[in-house]
Amino acid sequence: MSKNGSFEESLEALEEIVTRLEEGDLPLEKSLELFEEGVKLSRRCQEKLAAAERRIEMLVKDAEGNPALEAFEEEAMDSEQ
């Protein structure tokens, strides 16, 4: 996977690593290698989420056109699912 893979690609690769590690039948060295890759993917996902959050904050503006933070309403999100 490329270093700049999408969030979805990184998350999918991380899920595959977790599955393989949970199986517990890998040699220690391979487990450590996968764990290191998982940490890198986790950081990449966190960075992409933080960047998306910053973009959302920039897009939301108040009545005067100034940037404003708005919290997502969990109840509204829960009812959509």
Long-range contacts (C-beta under 8 A, 24 or more apart in sequence): 5-44, 7-45, 7-48, 7-49, 7-52, 10-41, 10-44, 10-45, 10-48, 11-41, 11-45, 13-37, 13-41, 14-38, 14-41, 14-42, 14-45, 17-41
